[in-house]
C-alpha cells in the first residue's frame, strides 16, 4: 500500500510537520523514480521513502501498529502514529533494526499503545503469559527510537482477584542503542522492563524527559539504562496490598560494569 503524503496525513489527523522530525534528512529516493513522496529532488522527496502512517480511524497506510510493523522489512523504517488509542500487542523483532516511531501530535498523551495481559493471564493455548509475555510492546531490534508515545499496560489486580501473577509489563526493551524521548510508561507492577536480548549481551538504552509510573519494581531488568530528566511516579496500590514504593529492581549481570543511572530526575508518590 503506498504511503500518504505527510501534509495530507497530518492535516487529516491533527499532527504537525515538525512531528515527523525528518525534514533535514537527505533525499533517498531513486533519481527519476516516483516514490511515495514525489520525484527525487522535489521538496517532498527529502523524506525517507521508508515511512508508513498509522491511524486507528483508517486515514493512514495502516490502522494498527502491529500491521504496520509486519509490513516493514529490514532497517530504517519510520512509523508516524496519529492520535488515538491502539489496543494491541506489538513485537519489533531483531531483524527490523534502526526503526523510529513518532507520535504525530507531539504529545505522548495523544498516542497510547496499551493492552491488559498479566503474567498470570491464561493463554489461549494453555499456560500463562509469564512476565515477558505480558508485555504490551516488545522491542528486540537494535537502534530503536520513540518520541511522544505512551506505552501502557492497564491490567488491574482488583479486576482479577483469581490471578496471582500480577506482573504486567507495558514495554520490554531488549535492543541495543534504544532511545525514548518525551514518552510515558504506565502500569502497576513491572511497568518498564529494560533488558537485553541475552544474558551475555549488553543493551544500551537512553530515556530522556520521560514519565514512568507504577507501584512496585516498576523499572527493572539488566540493561545499561540512563534516565535523563525523567519523572518516576509511585502509585497507591489497591487496598489489598501495602504501599511499598520500590522504583528500581535492576538485575545487572555480573559481567556488566554498568546498570541503571538516573540523573536530573525526580521521584514523586501518590501513595
N, C-alpha and C positions, 0 to 999 in steps of 0.2 A: 504494500500500500504506500503510495507516495506521500511524503511529508507535506504539511501545510506550510504556507509562508508564515514567518514569525509574526508579521503585522496582523495577518488575518486571525491567527490563533490568539494572540494577546488581546486583540480587540474583542474577540468573542468571549474570552474567559476572564477579562478584567486584570490581566497581568500587565507588566511594563517591559519595555525594550531592555532596560537595564538589568532586568531579572535574568536574562539569558547569560550575561557575562561573557559573551562570545564575540562581540563586535571587533575586538582587537586581533582576533586570530587571522592568520594569513589565509588566502584562498587555497582550497584543497581540491576543488572540482577539476575535472579533466578539461583542458582547453578545447573550446568548440563544442562541448557536450552540454546539454541542458541537464542540470541536476535538480534536486528538489527546491533550490532557492534561486534558480535562474542561471544564465550563462556565466561562464568563468569571466571574471573581470568586471561584472556588474556589482553594485553595492551589496545586493543580496547574497552574492556568492562568497562574501567574506566569512560566512558561517560554514562550519564543517558540514559536509553532506550527511554525516552520521548523526543526525538529530531527529528524535521522534517526540511527538507531542502527545501527552496523555491527559484525558479529560473524562471524568466519570459520567458526564452528560452526553458523551458521544461526539464532541466537536473537535476531537483530535484524531491522531492516527489510531489510537487505541483507547479503550475506556478503563483498562486495568493496568497496573504497573507490571503484574505478572506476565500478561500477554506481550507488553512492550519489551520486557527483558527477554522473553522467548524469541522475539523477532530479531534480536541482535546477535551477531556472531563476531568473534574476535575482539579487538581492542578499540577503545576510543569513542564509544557511543555516549551520547548525551540524551538524557530524558528530561523534558520540561513538563512539570506536573501542574496542571491547572488547579485552582482552589477546589477543595472538596474532601470528602472522607472516602478513603479507599479501604474497604473492609475485606482484607485478603491476607494471605501469607505469601511472602516473596523470597526467593533464593537467587542470589547472584553468585554463580559458581566460579571456580578458579579460572575458567577459560575466558571470561568476559572482563578482562583487565582494563585499567585506566578509564573506568566508567564515571560519569558525572550525572548526578540527579539534582535538579534545580526546581525549587518552588517558585512558580511564575509570579506569585503575588508579593514576593519578598517579605512574607510574614509567615513564620512557622506555624502559627495557629490556624492558618488558612488551608494548609495541606497536611492531612493526617493519614498515615498508613497504620491501621490498627486491626487487631484480631484478639481472640479471647481463649487461647489454649493455655493450659497449665501443665506442669509436669505430670500430674495425676489424671489428666483428662484421658478417658478411654479413646483409643484409636479405632477406626472403623474395622481394621483387620485383626484386632485383638491387641492386648497390651496397652500401655500408656505412652504418652509422648516423651516423658522424661524432660529434664531441664533444657537440654539443647533443642529438642523437638518442639518445645513450647514457643520458640521464638517467632514473633510476627514477621520480622525481616532477618535474613541471614546473609551476611556479606563475606564471601570466601575469597573473592578476587583481590589482587593487589592493585594499588593505585586508585582506590575509590574515593570520590569526593561528593559530599552532600551539602546543600545550602538551603536554608529556610524550609525545613521539613520537620514534622513531628512524627516520631516513631513511638508507637504505644502498644500496650497490652492491657485491655480493660477487664481481664478476668478478675472476679471478686470472690473472696472466701465466703462471704455471707450468702452468696447465691448458690454455693456448692458445699454445704456442710459435710457431705459424704466423702469429699476428696481430701486426702491428707497431703498429697504432693502439691504444695501451694506455690512453688516457684513458677513465675510466669514472665518470660523474657520478652521485652519489647524489641530488642535488636541484639543479635550476636555478630560481632565484628571479628573476623579472623585474618583478613588480608593485611599485608604489609603496606606501609605508606598510605594509610587511610586517614582522611581528614573530614571533619564535620564543622561547619561554620553556621552559627546562628540557628542551631537545631534544638529541638526539645525531645527528651526521652522520658516517657511517662509509664509508670507501672507501680507495683507494690513491692513484691519480693523479687530480687534478681532482675531489675529493670534493664541495666546495660551490661552485657556480657562482653567485655573487652578481652579477647582471647587471641590465640594464634592457631594456624592450621594444623600444627603438630607440636608435641612437647619439645622437640628439638629445634623448632623454627621460632625466630624472633619476629614479632609483628609490631612495627612502629605505628602508633596512632596519635592523632592530634585532634583535640576538641577545643574550639575557640568560641567564646561567648555563647555557650550552650546552657540549657536548663535541664537538670536531671533530677528526677524525684522518685521516691519510693519509701518503704517503711522498714526494710531490713536488708542488709547486704546488697544494696541496690546498684553498686558499681563493683564488679568482680571479674576475675579472670587472670590470665598470665601474660597479657600484652605488655609492651613498653608503651605506656599511655601518658600523654601530657594533657592536663586540663588547664587551659589558659583563660582566665577571666570568666569562669563558669559559676553557676549557682547550683548548689546541691540542697534540695529541699526534702526534709524528712516528714512523712505524712503520719497522721494519727492512725494507728491500727484500729481495727474494729474491736468491739467490747470483749470479744473472746480472747484477745491477745494483749499482752502487756507491752506498751511502747518501749522500744529498746534503742532505736535511733542509730543502728550501725549503718554507716555510709559505705565504707570500703571493705571489701573482702578479697584482697589480691591473693593469687596463688602463683606467685612468681617462681619460675623454675630455678632450681639450684644453679644451673649453668648460666642463667641470665643475670647480669650485674645490675640491671635496672628494672623497676616495676612501674608503679603509679607515681606521678608527680602532679600536684595541684599548686598552681601559683596564681596570685592576684584573683583568687576565688573566694566565695563566701558560702557558709553553711547556715541555712535557716530551718526552722522547725514549725510545723503545725500541730505538734503533739503537746 
